[in-house]
């Protein structure tokens, strides 16, 4: 098969078109305007955006169909092959290696374009009775600008863009890979790809999102591994590459003409093809972003702008670095570069690279398919959107057939038509973004002021680092070392130093410090019998721990408010479908145990243990910095919930795991083991045995510090006026009093 471009004339025919320069200048204008209008959000909120992407600020009860990371990977995954890889190659082929510098600069400036388009897509989305969300630029163009005609025009253009630019263009790229690299014969490759695509898209946007969250990271890993395996020996100094990129950025030579106007034309066409290839401002990413599960529109907008950062700063740099290292810095050498890879196509690294490209291509098709379906639904309704599925598959298969039969000329025609339609489609969207910048700014300010989101750079870097750490593994390792029994001449000084550092009252400990054989034994030490007094009033509920009270109050319907902007649902916290309705509109108290505190947990009241619910989760620290910055931290962390039936109502005793908590153990069931290598959610009820426990009796222990939350049923308790937010409290101290007896319990034998 002939290569995609047999002559420079075909290439010039494609990129010499006058449509790319106006597109570039328009997107640059919109990017600059939004950058100043929103106060440089790409700089102020970069680390906050990363924090949102990691899931630290997700809330399961928010409305939507995808989490932020799924939408992000669906966005970048669908633009990596034809966008970051192919687009960078075309840009360098046309403008030389110095174009990479301008890709960096302009990527930074146009990041707010995706922020605003995704924010507006979430704000103006529709939800059908079936639960399906409808979103995309056509909805915010119609609702906000009140320009139905413009929205319809956009959708018509978008459908044609989807079929050609989003369908034929990437599908022919994949067809070329399956034939030339993987040796698929005839239509075997295209048909196989179509079957995979149908399997993904028939499952709707949820399956697209779940698939993207797997295939995109996998494809990126395969790409990076293959990248360094294939090209490591030929790579030059990265600093030399950066230096040459910066130097040649200001000495570009245009393919047509010279001087400043020639350079401007070279830059505008090169960057136009790059940003159009990465699908910037053509409506696809905002359509996917519009179905994200979030309470604030700007929250997804912040995540979406990271796609431009990733494509422009990371992927474009990697591709440009390889091209530069192998001397592929002009048209002929760039176009010949794929042949260099195909010469060694049977190597393992090459197969990994082709696998990465196939992953990216499939995601591109799935993302565009969903976009076309949304636009078809907007104009013609659900029946035509179903017909669109058949139309899309039929057109891409037909294009593959003619491509295999007629050669690369079909590909060039598809590219020219695709880029033309994409530019036409982008115009109404970019104009709308210019006019709606104020609306997006209001949404951004609303999110920052109401949600409690913070954008202190140092804190965001810390939390991002915390998210990336293998917290469960570190906790297992810490737990292992804390149980090691060292020689006494080593252990005693270690324990004394630990006690001194945390100001632990050794007089209360049951044993002398020299009698503890390990750090864990000392940490989970018992107290002397007379060290604590349990309030004996019949209806008094007592603190289960030595700790600091970090939050308490009423449960609003089913929501616990930890602090301003920090809340979570009782259902998420308890996990149990059976018990959580009982605690609607109840009360709660949160107890934080520091390393200084006694770490055994005692029953807050006499009663019968009905059962427990175990939820394996993460092990974020539970200090103030983490709790106030990671939304819904307690429901994210590992938890063991004991359900206690008293004569006055039920109590949920929630033991929350944390960083460096090796285990959570309970006295009533030695089979319960937390933080194992293999963990599953589990609910268990004690139906065949009656487990009774007295007020103040030991219920369990933390092997290192964490948090306990007591949750009470509605209208069963009055919290004590003596408990003070932020104050220390000892176990056995009264924290509230039950109102009236509601049931009788079995007699303790």
Beta strands, then each sheet from edge to edge (+ up, - down):
strand 1: 126-127
strand 2: 133-134
strand 3: 540-542
strand 4: 547-554
strand 5: 559-563
strand 6: 566-569
strand 7: 587-592
strand 8: 600-602
strand 9: 607-615
strand 10: 639-646
strand 11: 649-656
strand 12: 664-666
strand 13: 682-685
strand 14: 691-693
strand 15: 698-702
strand 16: 707-712
strand 17: 717-719
strand 18: 728-729
strand 19: 734-738
sheet 1: 1+ 2-
sheet 2: 3+ 19- 17+
sheet 3: 13+ 9- 10+ 11- 16+ 7- 4+ 18-
sheet 4: 5+ 6-
sheet 5: 8+ 15- 12+
sheet 6: 13+ 9- 14+
end
